[in-house]
Amino acid sequence: MSSDKDHPYDTIVECSSPPCFMHELSPDYVGIPLRTDAWTDVVRWRKAERKRLLDQRLLMTAGDRRTRSKRIGKGIDRAAGDIDGLVVAAYWPFRCEPDLRDWQRDAMARGARIALPVVIRKGWPLEFRIWSPGDRLERGAWNILVPAGGPPVEPDIVIAPGVGFDRDRYRLGYGGGFFDRTLAAMNSKPLVIGVGYAESRLETIYPQPHDIPMNVIVTDGTA
C-alpha cells in the first residue's frame, strides 16, 4: 500500500468563501423545499462550511490521522456486524479523509469483498468496482486512484466519507451530489455508514429533498 506521500491529491484546494445569509432562514427548517433565493443562501452556507471544515481537516498531522482512522475502523465494525461474504464499498482517501485502507485489508481477511467508487461522468451515479491489493489502479476524477477495470457491482454496505454530518445523519459532501445520486439509483438499499471526524458534526446541513440520510454515522468520537 502506498504512503500518504505518494498521494498528490492530499493537497489544499482553495475555494471561495462567500457571505452567509443563513440568519434569514428558520432554524426549524428540516427539509421542506425553500424559496429560490433561500436555496441560494443554503448553497452559500454549505460552501462556506465545507471550506471551514476542509481547512480544519487539512491541518491534521499524519500520526493523528492514523490514530483517529483506527478508531473509526472499530466503529465501522460495530455498525456493520458480520461482513463475511458481503460486498463493502469503501473509498481511497482524499484530502485527509479518514484512511481506512488498513481496515479494508482486515475486512478482506474476514471474508468481505471491497469495492471502490468510480466517477463515470458528471451527473451520473457512481460505479463500484471490486478491488484487492495488487490490482491495477489508475487516476480517476480529482486524481483519486480507482480500479482500472472490472464489472460494476452493487454493494451490501456503503461507507461514505463526508466533510460534515448533522444530527439527522445527513451528509455534507464536496458538492457534486454523487453519493445521493448513487444511493437513489441503487436497486437494493445497502447499509450506508457515514464516516468522518468528530469535529465534522453540524447541527444541520439544511437538507433538501434530494439529500439522503445515512443509516448511521461513525466518527473517532464514537469509537
C-alpha positions as CSV (number, residue, x, y, z in Angstrom):
1,M,0.0,0.0,0.0
2,S,1.3,3.4,-0.9
3,S,2.1,6.0,1.8
4,D,0.4,9.4,2.1
5,K,3.4,11.0,0.4
6,D,2.5,9.1,-2.8
7,H,-0.9,10.7,-3.0
8,P,-0.6,14.2,-4.6
9,Y,-4.4,14.6,-4.2
10,D,-3.9,15.2,-0.5
11,T,-3.4,18.8,-1.1
12,I,-5.2,22.0,-0.2
13,V,-7.5,23.2,-2.9
14,E,-8.6,26.8,-2.4
15,C,-12.2,27.7,-2.8
16,S,-14.1,30.9,-2.2
17,S,-16.0,31.6,1.0
18,P,-18.9,33.9,0.2
19,P,-21.0,35.7,2.8
20,C,-23.6,33.6,4.7
21,F,-27.2,34.6,4.9
22,M,-28.5,31.7,6.9
23,H,-29.8,34.0,9.6
24,E,-32.7,34.7,7.3
25,L,-33.8,31.1,7.4
26,S,-36.0,29.5,10.1
27,P,-33.9,27.4,12.5
28,D,-36.7,24.8,12.4
29,Y,-36.2,24.1,8.7
30,V,-35.7,20.3,8.2
31,G,-36.2,19.6,4.5
32,I,-39.2,21.5,3.2
33,P,-38.4,23.0,-0.2
34,L,-37.2,26.5,0.1
35,R,-37.8,29.6,-2.0
36,T,-35.3,30.0,-4.8
37,D,-33.5,32.9,-3.0
38,A,-33.4,30.9,0.3
39,W,-31.9,27.9,-1.5
40,T,-29.2,30.2,-2.8
41,D,-28.4,31.1,0.8
42,V,-28.2,27.4,1.7
43,V,-25.7,26.8,-1.1
44,R,-23.6,29.7,0.1
45,W,-23.7,28.4,3.7
46,R,-22.8,24.9,2.6
47,K,-19.9,26.2,0.6
48,A,-18.6,28.3,3.5
49,E,-19.0,25.4,5.9
50,R,-17.3,23.0,3.5
51,K,-14.3,25.2,3.2
52,R,-14.1,25.7,7.0
53,L,-14.2,22.0,7.7
54,L,-11.8,21.1,5.0
55,D,-9.3,23.8,6.1
56,Q,-9.6,22.4,9.7
57,R,-9.1,18.8,8.5
58,L,-6.1,19.6,6.3
59,L,-4.2,20.8,9.4
60,M,-4.3,17.3,10.9
61,T,-0.9,15.6,11.4
62,A,-0.3,12.2,9.7
63,G,0.0,10.5,13.1
64,D,-3.2,11.9,14.4
65,R,-5.0,10.9,11.2
66,R,-3.7,7.3,11.6
67,T,-4.9,7.1,15.2
68,R,-8.3,8.5,14.5
69,S,-8.8,6.4,11.4
70,K,-8.2,3.3,13.5
71,R,-10.9,4.4,15.9
72,I,-13.3,4.9,13.1
73,G,-12.5,1.4,11.8
74,K,-13.5,-0.1,15.1
75,G,-16.8,1.9,15.0
76,I,-17.5,0.6,11.5
77,D,-17.0,-3.0,12.8
78,R,-19.7,-2.4,15.4
79,A,-22.1,-0.8,12.9
80,A,-21.6,-3.3,10.1
81,G,-21.5,-6.6,12.2
82,D,-20.6,-9.8,10.3
83,I,-19.2,-8.8,6.9
84,D,-18.2,-12.3,5.7
85,G,-19.4,-12.7,2.1
86,L,-20.6,-9.1,1.7
87,V,-19.5,-6.5,-0.8
88,V,-18.4,-3.4,1.1
89,A,-18.0,-0.2,-0.9
90,A,-15.2,1.8,0.7
91,Y,-13.0,4.5,-0.8
92,W,-9.5,5.7,-1.5
93,P,-8.7,8.6,0.9
94,F,-8.8,12.1,-0.5
95,R,-7.8,15.4,1.1
96,C,-7.1,14.0,4.6
97,E,-10.3,11.9,4.8
98,P,-10.1,9.0,7.4
99,D,-7.7,6.5,5.9
100,L,-9.4,3.1,6.1
101,R,-7.0,1.2,3.8
102,D,-5.7,-0.9,6.7
103,W,-9.3,-1.6,7.8
104,Q,-10.1,-2.7,4.2
105,R,-7.3,-5.2,4.3
106,D,-8.6,-6.6,7.6
107,A,-12.1,-6.7,6.2
108,M,-11.0,-8.8,3.3
109,A,-9.2,-11.2,5.7
110,R,-12.6,-11.6,7.3
111,G,-14.3,-12.6,4.1
112,A,-15.6,-9.2,2.7
113,R,-15.1,-8.1,-0.8
114,I,-14.0,-4.5,-1.1
115,A,-15.3,-2.2,-3.9
116,L,-14.1,1.3,-4.7
117,P,-16.3,4.1,-6.3
118,V,-15.5,5.3,-9.8
119,V,-16.9,8.5,-11.3
120,I,-18.1,7.6,-14.8
121,R,-19.4,11.0,-15.8
122,K,-20.5,14.3,-14.2
123,G,-24.2,14.0,-13.2
124,W,-24.2,10.2,-13.3
125,P,-24.3,7.8,-10.3
126,L,-21.0,6.3,-9.1
127,E,-19.9,2.9,-10.3
128,F,-18.4,0.4,-7.8
129,R,-15.7,-2.0,-8.8
130,I,-14.1,-4.8,-6.8
131,W,-10.5,-4.1,-5.7
132,S,-7.9,-6.3,-3.9
133,P,-4.3,-5.4,-3.0
134,G,-2.1,-5.8,-6.2
135,D,-5.0,-4.9,-8.6
136,R,-4.0,-2.2,-11.0
137,L,-5.2,1.3,-10.1
138,E,-5.4,4.4,-12.3
139,R,-6.1,8.1,-11.7
140,G,-9.7,9.0,-11.9
141,A,-11.7,12.1,-11.2
142,W,-9.8,14.6,-9.0
143,N,-6.7,12.4,-9.4
144,I,-8.1,9.8,-7.0
145,L,-6.9,6.2,-7.5
146,V,-9.6,3.9,-8.8
147,P,-9.7,0.3,-10.1
148,A,-8.5,0.2,-13.7
149,G,-11.2,-2.3,-14.8
150,G,-13.7,-4.9,-13.8
151,P,-17.5,-5.1,-13.9
152,P,-19.7,-2.9,-11.7
153,V,-21.1,-4.4,-8.5
154,E,-23.9,-3.4,-6.1
155,P,-22.6,-3.2,-2.6
156,D,-24.3,-4.6,0.5
157,I,-22.6,-1.9,2.6
158,V,-21.6,1.6,1.5
159,I,-19.0,3.6,3.6
160,A,-19.5,7.2,2.7
161,P,-16.9,9.8,3.8
162,G,-18.2,13.2,4.5
163,V,-16.9,16.7,5.0
164,G,-19.6,17.2,7.6
165,F,-22.7,15.4,9.1
166,D,-25.7,16.6,11.0
167,R,-27.8,15.3,13.9
168,D,-30.3,13.7,11.5
169,R,-27.4,11.8,9.7
170,Y,-27.4,13.9,6.6
171,R,-24.0,14.2,5.0
172,L,-22.3,17.3,3.7
173,G,-20.1,16.2,0.8
174,Y,-18.0,18.0,-1.7
175,G,-20.9,19.5,-3.6
176,G,-21.1,17.1,-6.6
177,G,-24.1,15.1,-5.3
178,F,-22.5,11.8,-6.4
179,F,-23.4,9.7,-3.3
180,D,-27.0,11.0,-3.1
181,R,-27.5,10.3,-6.8
182,T,-25.9,6.8,-6.5
183,L,-28.0,5.8,-3.4
184,A,-31.2,6.9,-5.1
185,A,-30.4,4.8,-8.2
186,M,-29.5,1.6,-6.5
187,N,-31.9,-1.4,-6.9
188,S,-31.3,-2.7,-3.4
189,K,-30.8,-0.5,-0.5
190,P,-27.4,-1.1,1.3
191,L,-26.5,-0.2,4.8
192,V,-25.0,3.2,4.5
193,I,-22.3,4.2,7.1
194,G,-21.2,7.8,7.0
195,V,-17.7,8.3,8.4
196,G,-15.9,11.5,9.5
197,Y,-14.0,13.2,12.3
198,A,-15.8,14.2,15.5
199,E,-15.3,17.9,14.6
200,S,-17.3,17.5,11.4
201,R,-20.6,17.3,13.3
202,L,-23.0,20.1,12.5
203,E,-26.4,21.0,13.9
204,T,-28.0,20.7,10.5
205,I,-26.9,20.9,6.8
206,Y,-30.4,22.2,5.9
207,P,-31.3,19.0,3.9
208,Q,-33.2,19.2,0.7
209,P,-35.5,16.6,-1.0
210,H,-32.6,15.2,-2.9
211,D,-30.4,14.6,0.2
212,I,-30.4,11.0,1.5
213,P,-29.6,10.4,5.2
214,M,-27.0,7.8,6.2
215,N,-28.2,4.8,8.3
216,V,-25.5,5.5,10.9
217,I,-22.6,8.0,11.4
218,V,-19.3,6.8,12.7
219,T,-16.6,9.2,13.9
220,D,-13.5,8.9,16.0
221,G,-15.6,10.3,18.9
222,T,-18.0,7.3,18.7
223,A,-15.3,4.6,18.6
